[in-house]
Amino acid sequence: MIRNLVLALSLIVVATENASTQPTEQQLRTDWANLARFRDANAQLAAPMKNEKRVVFMGNSITEGWQQYFATMFPGKPYINRGISGQTTPQMLVRFRQDVIALKPKVVVILAGTNDIAGNTGPSTLEMIEDNLASMAELAKANGIRAVMSSVLPVYDYPWKPGLEPAPKIIALNKWMKDYADRHHAIYLDYHSAMADARGGMREGLASDGVHPNEAGYRVMAPLVEQAIERALRAK
């Protein structure tokens, strides 16, 4: 009896000690990077046809919101949208292999970083964002995919996280991105210059909330991304 009691107490102690290191059921259920979002769509997607110039758009809500205009802005183009609202660069990096590399595109258009600056998944330094962007570009290059590194769109203030003064941080991140692309033979896509006002925020009429483009905003972006994709394809 005493022996059984000691054994039971030992098991309780072990369970208590392990409680802080073992994932909870909730943690196990949580898909932090949203790997499940495009899993079925990716599985159903056929391999690229011969000479197909497939392009994957990797991003957050700005990319996701563009999907509704793809058919009219990019008619007949084999462009695949893999944007997920709210995502930050570490989340995109986790799903980069399944949502980009596995789809075997010629080009990936990466538009990311604004949600990191907004702190959507916790505080992020510019260096942390830069590291994640560089890692995505390097993964693309290692797999024969040309990376188009898109500038972060201008933002004067985030409606859901006011007071962060993102405009100068975005400008600094974009400068790093351009320098990185020049050094590593990637393509830098400058949306910011075409969409920014004098304060470094979004030009009036291009977004309803100062962050997410409306149709007019996407119409500014569409020819710019097409030019960047053409440059990437010619460079292959």
N, C-alpha and C positions, 0 to 999 in steps of 0.2 A: 504494500500500500504506500509506504513512505517512498519507496523507489519510484512508483508510478507518479506520485505527487511531484517529486524532484524532476522527473522527466517532463511532466506537463509544464512546470514552471520554466524549465530550460527552453522549451519550445516557444513559450510566450515571450521570453527575453529575446530569442533569435528573431522572432517575427517582429518585435518592436524595433530591434536594431536595423532590420532590413526594410522597415516601412518607409524610411526616408530615401532609400536608394532605388527601390523597385517602383516601376511606373504604375500609376493607378489605372483602374479600368477606364476612367474618363480619358486619361492621357493616351491609352492604347487606342481608343476610339477616335481620337482627334487626328485629323489629316492636316497637319500644320501647313504644308506646302500645297495643299489641294491637289495631290497627285491623282485623285479619283476623277477630277473634273473632266478631263479629256481622255481618260483611259479607254472608254468604249469607242469614242470617235477616232482615236489613233489606231485602234485595232481594226476598225472597219476601213481605214484609209488605204487605198491601193498604193503599191510602190510607184514611184514616178515613171511615167512613160519615157521612151527614148527621146532625147532632146527637149524634155519638159523643163522649163525654167521655174521650178518650184521655189516659192519664197515663204518663209514662216515669219509672221509678225509676233514677237514675244514681248509681252508688256503687262500693264495693269489696266485700270478702268478706262484710260484714254484709248488704249488699243482695243479693249473689249467693246467700247462704245462705237468704234469705227466700223464694226462688223455690219451694221445696218446699212452702211453706204458702200460697202465693197462692190456689190453688183453693179452699181451705177458709176462709181468712180474708177473701178478697175475691171471693166467688163471683159469676160473671157480669160482673165489672168489666173494662173494657178497659185493664187495667194491663200494662205492658210492662217487664220487668226487664232492665236493662243494667248489672248489677253485674259487676265483674271482680276476683277475689281479688288482694289485695296492692297494688292501685293507689293512687297518690297523686294529688293535685289537678292537677299539670301533665300527667300522662298522661290524666286525664279531660278536661281542657281541650282537648287535641289531638284527641280523638275526639268532642267534644261536637257538632260539626256533623253527623257521619254517624250517631251513635247517639242523638241527641235531636232536633235541629232538622229533619233530613230525614224524621223519622217523623211530623212535624206533630201533636204532642200539644197539648192545651189547657194542660196543667200538667206541669212537671218537678219531681220530688222529688229534691233533691241531698243526699246523705249522704256527706260526705268530710272528710278532714283528719287522721284518727287515724294513718294510715300515714305521713303527712308528719312528724308528731310523733315517730313511731317511727324515722324516718330510712330508710324502705324504698328510696328512690331518692336517698339522700344527705341531708346536713343541710339542714333547712329552718327558717327563722325564722317566727314567727307572721305577720309582714308578708308574706312570700312566699305563705303559705297563704291569707291574706286576699285578696291580689291575684288569685289564681287563682279563688277562690270568687266574688269580685266580677265577674271576667271572664265566668264561666259565667252568673251572674245577668243580666249586661248583654246577653250574646248571646241569652239567652232572651227578655228584654224586647224587644229589637230585632226579634225574629221573632214577636211576638205571643203568647209563651208565658209563663204566670205561673210564677214560681219559688217553690218551697217550700224554704227553706234550713233543713235539719235540724241540730239541735245534734249535736255529736260526743258519742257515748255515753261514759259514765264509765269510766275505766280507772285503776286504782291502779298497776299495773305491767304491762309487756308481757312475756309469757313468753319470746318470742324475742329481746327486747332489754331485759333487766332493768336497773334502776338509773337510768332516764331521768326518773323522777318526773313522769309526764305529767299527773297530776290537776290541778294549778294551771294548767298550760298550756291544758288542755282548757277549763277554766272561763273563762279569759281569752279564748280564741278564740270560745267561745259568746257571751260578752258582746258582743264585736265584731260577731258575726253578727246578734244581736238588734238592736243599734243600727243596723247597715247596713240590715237589712230594714225597720225603722221609717222610716228616712230615704228609702228608695228604693221604697216601696210594694210590697215583697215580703212573703211570709208566713214568719214564723219558727216553726219547729216544735220544741218543747222536749221531747225525750226525756229529757234529762239529769236534770231534777228528779224525774221519775217512777221513775228507775232507779238513782240514786246512793245510796250509803251515807254514813255520817258521815265517812269518810276521802276521799270523792270518787271512790271506786271503784264497781264494779258491785255492786248489792245481791245478797246470797246467793240462789241459786236461779234467777237470771235468765241465767246464762252458765256454761258448763263450765270456761272458762279465764280468766274475768274480763274478757274482751274481746268474744267473739262470742256473741250471744244464742242461747239454746236456745229450744225452743218456748214456754216460759213467758215468756221475754223478748220474743219476737215478739208474743205475745198482749197484752203491755203496750203495745207500739208500734203495733199495728194500729188501735185506735180513735183514737189520737192522730193518726196520719197521715191517716185518713179525715176527721177534723175539719178538719185543715189543708187537705186537697184541696177540701173543700166551701167553705171560706173563700176559697180561690183561685178557684174556679169562680164564686162569687158576685161576686167583685171584678172579673171580666172585663167 
